[in-house]
């Protein structure tokens, strides 16, 4: 039974189970959103630091 289940799992993984694909898509979407948020935050911080540096220097 264990061998049959593992084989079935392997086959499903290769073909791409809808549930698995959807889950993967959600993970990718979450990663994209997180990355976008991180990039936006980094850009905002960089801009703020630059502005502060210019203000202090001037």
C-alpha positions in Angstrom: 0.0 0.0 0.0 2.8 2.4 0.9 4.6 1.7 -2.4 1.4 2.3 -4.3 0.7 5.6 -2.5 4.2 6.8 -3.1 4.0 5.9 -6.8 0.6 7.6 -7.1 2.0 10.7 -5.4 5.0 10.7 -7.7 2.7 10.4 -10.7 0.4 13.2 -9.5 3.3 15.5 -8.7 4.7 15.0 -12.2 1.4 15.6 -14.0 0.5 18.4 -11.6 -2.5 18.0 -9.3 -4.9 21.0 -9.6 -4.9 21.4 -5.8 -1.2 21.4 -5.7 -0.9 23.9 -8.6 -3.4 26.2 -6.9 -1.5 26.0 -3.7 1.7 26.7 -5.5 0.1 29.7 -7.2 -1.0 31.1 -3.9 2.6 30.7 -2.5 4.0 32.4 -5.6 1.4 35.2 -5.3 2.2 35.6 -1.6 5.9 35.7 -2.4 5.3 38.3 -5.1 3.3 40.5 -2.8 5.9 40.1 0.0 8.6 41.0 -2.5 6.7 44.0 -3.8 6.1 45.2 -0.3 9.8 44.7 0.6 10.9 46.6 -2.6 8.4 49.4 -2.0 9.5 49.7 1.7 13.2 49.7 0.7 12.6 52.3 -1.9 10.6 54.5 0.6 13.3 54.1 3.2 16.1 54.9 0.7 14.2 57.9 -0.5 13.6 59.1 3.1 17.2 58.5 4.1 18.4 60.4 1.0 16.0 63.3 1.8 17.2 63.4 5.4 20.8 63.3 4.3 20.2 66.2 1.8 18.3 68.1 4.5 21.0 67.6 7.1 23.8 68.5 4.6 22.0 71.6 3.4 
